[in-house]
Amino acid sequence: MKKKTKKQNTKSVDRRSFVKTTGLAGGALFTSSLPLYGMGHLYNPGKLKLAVVGCGGRGTGAVVQALIADRDVELVAMADAFQDRLENSLNAIQEHFEGQRTIEVKEKNHFVGFDAYKKAMDKADVVILATPPGFRPLHFEYAVANDKHVFMEKPVATDPVGVRRVLASAKIAKQKQLNVVVGLQRHYENKYLKLYDEVQKGTLGKIVSGQVYWNSGGVWVRPRTPEQTEMEYQMRNWYYFNWLCGDHILEQHIHNIDVANWFLGEYPVSAQGMGGREVRTGKDHGEIFDHHFVEFTYPSGAVISSQCRHQKGCMNRVDEAFHGTKGRLVTSQGTITDLNGDELFNHQSNIGDQKDPNPYQVEHDHLFAAIRNKDEVLADTENGAKATLSAIMGRMATYSGDVITWEQALNSSMKLVEDNLDWNSTPPTRPDANGNYPIPTPGKTTYTKSEI
């Protein structure tokens, strides 16, 4: 388990709140949290320069949390594909700290476009990577090559080639003793850590099955405007295109699949499932499904049923439940009960004035404490990459209707994103003459021999 940091600033800033205003681990990896490595650091105490790449809701919130985590952090550069998103983000950050702290980023350090990430990262010691995940392998590779500590949002890729690229960069990051935190914040949340500890003590017995859920009404749609090119339209509506987002089984449901991997202490060996589009069927919904159901089978024999849905007017649930030989665990309740339903463990996150710290803040507290502390290096990347691959394997299973194995997914040649894209590039997916995008069809969608 990670060492407790001295910095436990509990001021709660949920970066998800910025969505409304700005747009939106096997073997040793499965410790109670994520792995630590006792090594030195590249940076001495003093001012740390911060850059953000990707100024949407998540990037904006992460900047606020980084600035709260460490008073000697200075935001020096910002990068985004769009000027308006960068300006909205900076305004939101300044508004948050109004009357408390002056936040200024020189205009010459506002970088816009597909190559903006390099210019911003070159100015910084620590970088926040929060663009649509299709760009993450390229950006993470550049950050590590240039000796940057990293906070990066999940998922870390949208295709198997990208996952392997991130895993390769992760090895270099370890060699360079660079701290990397991935935004799978349940690993930094007290309730999950307490439940995980109980699982390790044997309170639940051996986990034999479980269910993980991300069922909600879905996310925003940004209407096409006449002046937009196809590339700009897809970049503005990145959630609905697999090369940028990876579908919601990856972009959101990865949290729940990751918890299953973590609590089981292993990664799935195979996936099979079903899915499709029942409600979100319009031209403005790109190419992704609105529901997926996947059975993940693990080396121990455990089977986890995974469901995610973006359909309004239905039951909503974001949760994980696991069944062991001694009882049942439900993360949303913070409880473990025995086979008769009697309570064995109950973690109450909020009792009176005692509230668990915000995990979105805690992950940044840990990152900057590790950068300052010479005794530990945070290395979340390998687990983040394998959680990403687990969700991609599920997507491959629901799109095709086939059983997809871990080895097939890990070694797949599937590559959805090319480097060196610009505003004149042709997007990897295109609509037909009627404006409809190609939709995967189970039983008909197939992968090439090298893709599986």
N, C-alpha and C positions, 0 to 999 in steps of 0.2 A: 504493500500500500504506500501511496505517496507520503512523504513527510509533510507534516502540517506547516504551512507557511505562516510567517508572522503577520503577513498582510491579509487580513480578513475583513476588508472593507465591505460592510453589509449594505451599503447604499444600493437600493434596488433599482436597476435600470434594465428593463426587459427590451432587448433590441427588436423583438417582434413588434413592439409598439410602434416602431418607426415605419413598419410596413404601411400603416394607415396614412402616414403623412408623406412618405417619400416613394412609394411604389410598393413594394413589399420589402479479439486479440488473441497454429496453436501454441500451446504450451505456455512458455514464460509470459506470453502476452496477456494471459488471463489472470492477472493479479486482481486484488480487490478493486483496483482502479486501473490505471494504465502504467506501463513500465517506466522505471527510472534507471538511469545509468550514472554511476558515480564517476564523473569526469570533470574536467575543468571547463572554463568558458572563454569565449573570445572577447567578451566585453567587461571592462572594469566598471565599478560604480561611477555614476555621472549621468549626464544628459543622454537619453536614448532618443534617437530620431525615428519617428513612426511614419510609414506611408500606407495608404489604403488603396487597394486596386479593386474596384467594384464598389460604387457608391449608392447602391440600392439600400433597402431597409436593413438588411443584415450587415452590410459594410458599415453603414452609419452607426448602428447600435454598437457594433464591435469597437469602433473608434471611441465612443463615449466610455465604454467599459475599460478599454485600455488606459484612457486618460485618468479614470478614477482609480485604477489599480496601482498607478505609480505616478506621483506628482512630478517626477523628473522625466516624464515622457513628453515629447513635443511633436505634434502633428506637423510635418514639414512638407508633405507632398500628397496629392490626391490624383487618382486616375480613373477614368471611366470611358466607355465608348461614346457617351452623350454628355454634352456640355450642361444641359439643363439638369440632368441627374446629379452631376458633380456640384452644381451651385445649390440645388435643393438640399443636398447632403450637408454641405458646409453650413448653410443657414440653420439647419436643424441642430447641428453640433454646437454652433455658437449660441443658439437659443437655449439649449440645455444648460450651458455653463454661464449664462448671462448673470452678471453680478457676483460671480464666484471666481471666474478665471477667464483670462483673455485668450481666445483661440484665433490665431491668424495664420493663414497659409498664403505665402506670397503668390501673386497671380502668375508669375513665371513658373511656379511649381504646380499649376493646374494643368494636367495633361489629358488630352482627349483623343480618342481613336483606338484602333486595334493595337498599335505599338506603344500606347501610353504606359503600359505596365513597366516596361524597361526603364523609362525615364523617371518614373516615380520611385521604383525600387532602388535605383542608383543613388537616390538622395538619403536613404534610410538605413538604420541598423535592424529594425524590426518591421515586418510587413504583414498586413492583413489582406488575405486573398479571398474575395467575396464576390467575384463575378459569377455569371452562370457557370455551372460545374464543368461544362465542356472544355473551358479554357484552363482548368486547374492544372492538368499535367504539365502544360507548357509553362505556365506561370511559376509553379512550384519548382520545376527544373531550373528555371532562371534564378529564382531566389536562392536555392541551395548552391548553385554554381558561383553565386556572388556573395556567399557567406552571410545570409540574412537569417535571423530568427523569424519564425513564422507562426501566425495563427491563420488557419484556413478553414473555411466552412466545408461541411459535408454536402453532398458526396464529393469524392476527390477525382472523379472521372465519370464519363458516360459510356465508355466502351472498354473491352478487355485490354486493348493495346494501351489505352491511357492508364489503366490500373497498373500494368507492368512497368510503365514509364515512371509512375509515382513510386512504386516499390524500389526501382533502381535508384531514384533520387533519395529515397529514405535511407538507403545504405550509405550514401555519401554524406548525408546529413549527420548520421551517427558518427562517421569517421571524423567529421569536422566539429563534432560536439555542439551542433546547433539545436536549440530547443524548438520543437514543433508541437503545437496543440491543434487538434482537429475538433471542430464544433459538434462533437457527439456528447453534448453536455450532461447526459444522464450519468456519465462516468464521474462527474463532479458534483452530483446531487446527493445530499445526505441520505434521503430515503432509499435510493437505489444502493448506495454504499452499505447502509445498514442491512438491507435485505440480502445483498450479496454475501456479507459476512455470515449471516445466519445460514445461507446455503452452504458456505464453506465449512461451517461447524456441523453440518449434517442435520439441521433441524427439519428440513424438507425431505430428507432422504435423497435417493437418486432421482433426478428429473427424467421422466419417461415420455412426457408429452407437454404441449402447451399451445396457447393461442396468442397471436400478436395482432394488434389492430391499429389502423389509422383510417377511420371512417369519418368523413366530414363533408361539408357542402361544396368544397372546391375553392379555387382561387380566382383572381381577377382575369378579365379579358380586356385588352386595349384595342379599340376599333381601328381598322385600317384607315389611313387618310390618303387622299389622292396623290399627294406629293411623295409618298413613301416609295422607295425601291423595295424589292422583295427582301433584300438583306436587312434593311432597316426595320421592315415590318416584323421579320422573324426575331431580330434582336430585341425589339420592344416587347414582343410576346414570347419570350424565350421559353416560358414554362411548357408551351405546347409543341415543342420541337425536340426530338430525341437527341440530336447532335449537341444541343445546348443544355438540355435539362435531364434527359434520360427517362422521362415519365415519372409519375408521382410515386410509383412503387420504389423508385430510387431516391427521388428528391426529398420526400417526406418520410415514407415508410421505412427507410434505412434505419431510423432511430430505433424502431421496434425490433427489426430483424437483428440489429446490432446487440440489443439487450439479450435476445435469445442466444446469440453466439457467446456473449460474455458470461451469462449465467450457466450455460452448458459447458463452457470451457473448450469449445471446439467449433469448427466451421462445417457447414453442410456438405455432404458428399453428393447430393443430387436434389433436384427440384422438378416437380411436375405441377401443372395447374391449369387454370382457365381464366379468361377475362374477355373484355370487349368494350363497346361503346353503346350504351342504352339511352343516355340522356344528353350527354355532351356530344352531339353528332354534327354540329354545324361547321361551316368553312372556317369559322373563327376559333375552332378548337383544335386546329393543327392536325397532328397525327397520333396523339396519345390516347390510351384507353381511359375510361372513367371508372373501371373496377378491375381488380385482380384478386384471384384466390390461389394461393400456392401452398403445397405441402413440401416442406424442407425436411429431408432425412439426414440424420447426423451419424458419424462413425459409431457412437455408442448405441445406436438403434432408436434413439429418441426421434419423434416426429413433431414438428412445429407447424401448426396451421396458421398461415399468414393471410390476412385480408386487408385490403385498402380500397376505399371507395370515395369518389368525388361526385356525390349525387345529393341534391337538396331534398329536404322533406323526409329523409330517412333517419334511422337510428345513428347517432354520432357516438363514436367511442375511439379514444386514443389510449391504448393500454397494453399491458402484457400480463398473461396468467400462465403459471407453470404448475404441472401436476407431478408430484414426487411420490416415492414409495411410502412416505410417512404423512403426506398431506398436500395442501394446495397453497400457492402463493399468488397474490394479486397485487401488482405494483401500484395501481391507482389507489388502493385502500391502504397500502403499506402493511399488509397483514400476511401471516402464515397461519393456517388452521390445520388441525389434524384430520384424519380420515372420517372422524365423526362430526367435524365442523367446529370443534372446540379450538379456541384461540391459543396459538403457541407463541406468537410474536406480533407486536403492533407498534409501528413507528408513527407517531403523530408529528407531522411536519410543523404544525402551528398550534401551540398551546399558550394561551394568554399572550404575553408579550414575547414569548420565546418562539421565534420563527427561524426555520432553516434559511441559510443564505441563498440568494439567487444563484443557481448554477451557471447562468450565463456570465455573471460577474466573477464567480469563483474560478472559472477556467482561465480568465485573464489574470486574476490575482496570482494563480499558480504559475502562469507563464512568466510574468515579470519578476516574481520572487525567484524563480529558477535562473533567470538571466542574471540576477544580482548575486545569487548564491553559488559558490564554487563547488558545492558538493553534489549537485544533481543536474541532470539534463532530462528534459521531458521529450519523449519520443512516441507520439501517438500515431505516427503515419502508417505503420504496417497494419495495425488494426483498422484504421480508417479505410485503407485500401482494400482489405479483405472483407470488411462490411460492405463496401461499395460493390465488390465483385459478387457477394452473396445476392444483393438486390438485382444486379444485372442478370445473374443466373435465373432468378425468378422471372424477370421480364422476358428473357429468351424462352422460358418454358410457357408463359401465358401467350406470347405472340405466336409461337409455333404449334403448341399443343403437344410437344415432345417432352420426354424426360431429358433434362440437361444435367450432366455431371459437373462436379467442381473442376476436374481436369480439362473437360471440354471448354468450359468458360475461361479458365485461367490461360489456356494455350490458344484461345481463339484469335484469329487474325482480324476480327471485326474492328474497324476503325471508322468512327463517325465524323471526326473532326480533323481537318488538315491545319498545319501551321501556315503562317504567312497569309492569313485571310485579310482582306480590306474591304472597303465599301463597294468596290467594283467587282468583288468576287461573286460567283454564283453559289448560293447556299447549297449545302449538301442535299437538301430535299426541296422539291419544287412542286407547285400545284399544277393540275392539269388545265386544259383550256377553260373548264368551268369553275376553276378556283378551288377544286377539291384536292386535298393532299392524299397520298397513298396511305391506306390504313392496314396494319397487319391483320391477317385473318388466320385464326387457328385452324390447322389442318391443311392450309394452303401456303402459308408463309414458311419458307424453308431457309436454311443457312447453307452456304457453300461448304465443301469438305473441309476447307481450312478454317472456317468460322466455327466448327464444332468438332 
